[in-house]
Amino acid sequence: MGNNIWGKRIKAYRKLKGYTQVGFAKEVGLSVSILGELERGNRVPTLELLQKIAKTLDVSLDELDPHQES
């Protein structure tokens, strides 16, 4: 399955929570270029990074997980 699904979810939640890419990258402790790669699906996030992203966005990992269908 394409890895860009994580990126789409991260981007959607980031926008939903009102973060700019720059602001969110700073919150999570990433460079903007790495966040951009994640959101475009060019980089696969580690579990540790996903946990940090979920915590920053105040969502559960399940909500962020593209394999969970509601």
N, C-alpha and C positions, 0 to 999 in steps of 0.2 A: 504494500500500500504506500502511496506517496507520502513522503515526510512533510510536505507542505501543509498538510491538514493541521498539524500542531500550530504552524505559523498563522494560519487563517484564524484559528481559535484565539490565539494569543492577541493577535491584532484586533479582532472583534471585541474581546473583553477590554483591551487597553482603551479602545475608542469609547466603549460603553461607559467606562469609569472616568472618562474625560482626560486621559493622559495624552500628551503629545509623545512622539517617538523619543525626542530628546529628554523630556521630563521623566518618562518611564525608564529609559536606559539608565539615567542617573539614580533613580530610586532603587533599581535592581542591582546596580553596580556593574553594568555592561557598557561597552562603547556603543555608540549609535550604529556603527557599521555592523557590529555583531548582532544587535537587535534586528537590524534590517535584514540580515542574512537569515535569521531565525524566522522572521515574518514571511520572507519570500520562499522559505522551505529549502534554502541552500545549506542550512546547518541544522543538525538534529540536536535538540536540547537534552542535556543530561537530566537525570531524575532530580539531582540537587538543584539545578537551575529551575526546573519546572516547579519544584516546591517553593522556591523563592519567588517566582513569578506569581504563583497562585496566592501566596501569602500577601504579596504586595497588592494584588488585585482584589484581595478579600473574597476569593472564590475557592472552592475545594478542587483538589486534583481531578476528581471525577467530573466536575463541571468543565474543566479545561481539556479533559481527555476526549479526543475526536472519535474514539471508538465507543463512547457511551451515547446511546440514542435515547432521547427522552420520550 
